[in-house]
């Protein structure tokens, strides 16, 4: 039986937006100014996928490609995620994909926009939307891809290194799988064993496939 964390993160424990459908929630979110990230981002990147999805994958925030396209997981990390989902026996088109933070946070370096990790206040502010998405979707399993997603969902009582691969219970009636963000597989090339780390990530995702049958 999966265990339940001692404390929950803001997406599950805090107040959320109210909406009757995911489409109406998206319309509300498009004008979001709950933190300052909207000022520099191209646009808000909301979640996408079937509203009856049994699996929701939550990442950190949009990257440069996602910010420009207005869609989650369409950049290099998204391609790796697609491949690993396929290897694990999961159809991406049947999943709902979103992020803990909906605007791209970056540092400008010349012409390049370099990813900058969201802080606790930004995660807290955007949990207003993530919590509402989960309220509407009511999935069976939520996959926390990396530390930011995990903090938004389950707070600081769990960690990616300590709890990776575990299925933890949440009060919404779903389980949360703890794993890495696929961007980690891009960063470790040449510094670790990328094939072994990729296989481990696929193994984590395979637990989701086994659960949903």
ROTI-913025 format. One line per field, with one value per residue (C-alpha): residue number from 1; x, y, z. Coordinates in pm, 1 decimal, always signed. Example, Ala and Ser with C-alpha at 12.3 -4.5 7.8 and 13.67 -1.06 7.14 Angstrom:
2
pos = c(1 / 2)
xx = c(+1230.0 / +1367.0)
yy = c(-450.0 / -106.0)
zz = c(+780.0 / +714.0)
This chain:
213
pos = c(1 / 2 / 3 / 4 / 5 / 6 / 7 / 8 / 9 / 10 / 11 / 12 / 13 / 14 / 15 / 16 / 17 / 18 / 19 / 20 / 21 / 22 / 23 / 24 / 25 / 26 / 27 / 28 / 29 / 30 / 31 / 32 / 33 / 34 / 35 / 36 / 37 / 38 / 39 / 40 / 41 / 42 / 43 / 44 / 45 / 46 / 47 / 48 / 49 / 50 / 51 / 52 / 53 / 54 / 55 / 56 / 57 / 58 / 59 / 60 / 61 / 62 / 63 / 64 / 65 / 66 / 67 / 68 / 69 / 70 / 71 / 72 / 73 / 74 / 75 / 76 / 77 / 78 / 79 / 80 / 81 / 82 / 83 / 84 / 85 / 86 / 87 / 88 / 89 / 90 / 91 / 92 / 93 / 94 / 95 / 96 / 97 / 98 / 99 / 100 / 101 / 102 / 103 / 104 / 105 / 106 / 107 / 108 / 109 / 110 / 111 / 112 / 113 / 114 / 115 / 116 / 117 / 118 / 119 / 120 / 121 / 122 / 123 / 124 / 125 / 126 / 127 / 128 / 129 / 130 / 131 / 132 / 133 / 134 / 135 / 136 / 137 / 138 / 139 / 140 / 141 / 142 / 143 / 144 / 145 / 146 / 147 / 148 / 149 / 150 / 151 / 152 / 153 / 154 / 155 / 156 / 157 / 158 / 159 / 160 / 161 / 162 / 163 / 164 / 165 / 166 / 167 / 168 / 169 / 170 / 171 / 172 / 173 / 174 / 175 / 176 / 177 / 178 / 179 / 180 / 181 / 182 / 183 / 184 / 185 / 186 / 187 / 188 / 189 / 190 / 191 / 192 / 193 / 194 / 195 / 196 / 197 / 198 / 199 / 200 / 201 / 202 / 203 / 204 / 205 / 206 / 207 / 208 / 209 / 210 / 211 / 212 / 213)
xx = c(+0.0 / +148.0 / +224.1 / +100.7 / +343.7 / +322.5 / +257.7 / +127.2 / +238.8 / +39.9 / -119.7 / -295.0 / -324.5 / -386.4 / -676.2 / -733.1 / -906.8 / -1265.6 / -1393.6 / -1644.6 / -1420.1 / -1052.9 / -1132.0 / -1279.9 / -986.9 / -745.6 / -928.3 / -898.1 / -528.3 / -442.9 / -459.3 / -265.5 / -58.8 / -27.6 / +352.5 / +590.8 / +691.9 / +420.1 / +604.2 / +892.0 / +739.4 / +592.7 / +273.8 / +127.7 / +170.0 / -125.3 / -161.7 / -292.5 / -431.7 / -758.2 / -984.4 / -1047.2 / -674.2 / -588.9 / -231.5 / -115.6 / +252.3 / +368.2 / +696.9 / +869.3 / +793.6 / +788.0 / +1123.9 / +1223.1 / +1050.5 / +737.7 / +721.4 / +727.8 / +488.7 / +245.4 / +243.8 / +408.2 / +691.9 / +760.2 / +1134.6 / +1435.1 / +1320.8 / +977.6 / +1123.7 / +1310.0 / +992.4 / +800.5 / +1061.3 / +1074.4 / +696.5 / +683.6 / +952.2 / +758.9 / +439.1 / +254.4 / +80.5 / +152.0 / -169.2 / -364.5 / -186.1 / -242.6 / +81.8 / +129.7 / +379.2 / +392.8 / +469.9 / +301.1 / +534.1 / +894.6 / +1149.7 / +1484.6 / +1801.0 / +1893.0 / +2247.9 / +2305.0 / +2047.5 / +1994.1 / +1733.2 / +1867.7 / +1636.3 / +1614.3 / +1449.0 / +1124.1 / +1138.3 / +902.4 / +683.4 / +634.4 / +554.1 / +305.2 / +137.5 / +100.4 / -28.1 / -358.0 / -380.4 / -220.1 / -446.4 / -750.1 / -634.6 / -610.7 / -948.6 / -1106.4 / -913.2 / -930.7 / -657.1 / -549.2 / -177.6 / +16.4 / +382.3 / +597.9 / +878.8 / +1152.1 / +1185.8 / +969.6 / +668.9 / +721.4 / +737.1 / +418.3 / +236.8 / +378.3 / +582.8 / +923.4 / +854.0 / +956.7 / +1250.6 / +1341.5 / +1663.6 / +1509.4 / +1174.1 / +1242.8 / +1037.5 / +787.6 / +411.1 / +274.7 / -91.9 / -258.8 / -590.5 / -748.9 / -772.3 / -469.8 / -112.1 / +195.8 / +498.6 / +827.1 / +1089.3 / +1332.4 / +1257.2 / +1359.9 / +1585.4 / +1819.7 / +1897.8 / +2015.5 / +2243.4 / +2427.4 / +2565.4 / +2938.9 / +2936.6 / +2759.2 / +2610.8 / +2328.5 / +2197.7 / +2167.7 / +1993.7 / +1756.2 / +1676.5 / +1605.9 / +1369.1 / +1187.6 / +1165.4 / +1001.5 / +746.7 / +683.9 / +535.1 / +265.4 / +198.4 / +172.5 / -72.1 / -311.1 / -287.2)
yy = c(+0.0 / +340.0 / +567.8 / +924.3 / +1212.8 / +1388.6 / +1722.4 / +1827.2 / +2094.6 / +2402.4 / +2240.6 / +1988.7 / +2173.3 / +2534.4 / +2719.1 / +2669.5 / +2840.6 / +2736.8 / +2630.0 / +2387.5 / +2262.0 / +2250.4 / +2479.6 / +2747.6 / +2708.9 / +2765.4 / +3084.7 / +3211.8 / +3131.2 / +3314.2 / +3647.1 / +3529.8 / +3791.6 / +3604.4 / +3643.2 / +3852.2 / +3580.0 / +3684.1 / +4011.4 / +3853.8 / +3530.0 / +3518.6 / +3356.9 / +3130.1 / +2761.0 / +2567.6 / +2191.1 / +1983.9 / +1637.9 / +1446.6 / +1557.6 / +1193.3 / +1112.4 / +851.6 / +981.8 / +1341.5 / +1428.4 / +1741.7 / +1908.4 / +2217.5 / +2501.7 / +2570.5 / +2594.5 / +2824.2 / +2612.7 / +2571.5 / +2944.2 / +3021.6 / +2743.4 / +2780.3 / +2403.7 / +2187.6 / +1942.8 / +2021.3 / +2091.5 / +1858.4 / +1731.4 / +1666.6 / +1451.4 / +1241.8 / +1212.8 / +1092.6 / +826.1 / +705.3 / +695.3 / +480.8 / +247.3 / +217.0 / +125.6 / +454.1 / +646.1 / +1018.4 / +1105.4 / +944.9 / +1152.6 / +1508.7 / +1708.7 / +2025.0 / +2213.3 / +2332.0 / +2683.4 / +2806.5 / +3087.9 / +3052.7 / +3188.0 / +3265.4 / +3473.1 / +3657.1 / +3578.9 / +3761.3 / +3621.0 / +3308.4 / +3264.1 / +3030.2 / +2839.1 / +2965.3 / +2754.2 / +2890.7 / +2996.1 / +2891.9 / +3199.8 / +3138.1 / +2772.2 / +2875.4 / +3129.3 / +2888.3 / +2604.4 / +2796.2 / +2657.0 / +2314.6 / +2228.9 / +2328.7 / +2117.3 / +1811.8 / +1886.5 / +1884.7 / +1591.9 / +1351.5 / +1120.3 / +784.6 / +866.5 / +1192.7 / +1172.0 / +1433.3 / +1502.4 / +1656.8 / +1856.6 / +2156.5 / +1943.6 / +1732.1 / +2035.3 / +2177.8 / +1848.4 / +1700.0 / +1973.7 / +1935.9 / +1613.3 / +1412.0 / +1442.1 / +1311.0 / +1144.7 / +996.5 / +887.4 / +826.8 / +544.3 / +544.9 / +571.5 / +793.7 / +849.9 / +1189.8 / +1304.0 / +1349.3 / +973.5 / +942.2 / +822.8 / +1036.3 / +874.7 / +1043.3 / +1060.8 / +1292.8 / +1556.5 / +1431.7 / +1736.1 / +1566.2 / +1309.2 / +1592.0 / +1740.7 / +1423.6 / +1334.6 / +1287.1 / +1307.4 / +988.3 / +677.6 / +827.0 / +492.0 / +355.7 / +672.6 / +660.8 / +295.8 / +385.4 / +662.7 / +422.9 / +181.9 / +450.3 / +520.7 / +148.5 / +145.4 / +375.1 / +144.7 / -151.6 / +33.4 / +145.2 / -188.9)
zz = c(+0.0 / -98.2 / +192.0 / +234.9 / +298.7 / +633.5 / +462.9 / +124.1 / -118.1 / -219.1 / -524.3 / -299.7 / +31.0 / -74.3 / -233.4 / -605.4 / -892.0 / -950.1 / -1289.7 / -1435.4 / -1716.9 / -1811.0 / -2105.7 / -1879.5 / -1640.7 / -1928.4 / -2024.0 / -1667.5 / -1654.9 / -1977.8 / -1798.5 / -1492.5 / -1307.6 / -977.8 / -991.2 / -1201.1 / -1446.1 / -1691.9 / -1756.7 / -1951.7 / -2081.4 / -2430.9 / -2309.3 / -2046.0 / -2125.0 / -1988.5 / -1970.4 / -2257.2 / -2309.7 / -2276.5 / -1993.6 / -1903.8 / -1879.8 / -1619.2 / -1600.7 / -1548.6 / -1593.5 / -1411.6 / -1502.3 / -1366.9 / -1608.8 / -1984.1 / -2156.0 / -2440.4 / -2709.3 / -2500.7 / -2429.0 / -2799.9 / -2903.0 / -2613.5 / -2553.9 / -2282.7 / -2350.6 / -2717.0 / -2676.6 / -2631.6 / -2290.1 / -2434.5 / -2710.1 / -2454.9 / -2249.6 / -2556.5 / -2626.3 / -2266.4 / -2233.8 / -2547.3 / -2412.5 / -2086.2 / -2269.9 / -2216.9 / -2495.2 / -2455.6 / -2638.3 / -2354.3 / -2087.2 / -1971.1 / -1955.8 / -1757.0 / -1539.5 / -1181.1 / -1310.1 / -1628.1 / -1739.5 / -1857.8 / -1609.7 / -1766.2 / -1764.1 / -2082.2 / -2198.0 / -2524.0 / -2761.8 / -2552.5 / -2282.1 / -2016.3 / -1786.1 / -1427.9 / -1158.0 / -1011.8 / -648.5 / -368.9 / -408.9 / -780.2 / -717.7 / -450.0 / -678.2 / -968.6 / -750.4 / -782.2 / -1137.3 / -1093.9 / -802.7 / -1007.3 / -1302.8 / -1078.7 / -922.1 / -1267.1 / -1414.2 / -1118.2 / -1254.7 / -1117.4 / -1117.0 / -1120.5 / -1222.6 / -1048.5 / -1295.1 / -1081.2 / -761.1 / -850.9 / -944.0 / -634.8 / -405.7 / -554.2 / -502.9 / -183.4 / -19.6 / +138.5 / +327.9 / +20.9 / -220.5 / -562.6 / -445.7 / -131.3 / -274.6 / -642.2 / -788.8 / -502.8 / -548.8 / -272.6 / -192.5 / -220.1 / -74.9 / -416.8 / -456.2 / -684.0 / -643.1 / -707.1 / -872.5 / -782.4 / -1056.5 / -1234.7 / -1494.3 / -1841.3 / -1884.1 / -1636.6 / -1905.7 / -2132.1 / -1866.6 / -1765.4 / -2106.8 / -2080.4 / -1699.3 / -1597.1 / -1755.1 / -1963.3 / -2085.5 / -1732.5 / -1613.8 / -1908.9 / -1836.7 / -1475.2 / -1583.6 / -1816.7 / -1523.9 / -1311.6 / -1585.9 / -1630.2 / -1280.1 / -1411.6 / -1705.9 / -1469.0 / -1244.6 / -1519.2 / -1700.4)
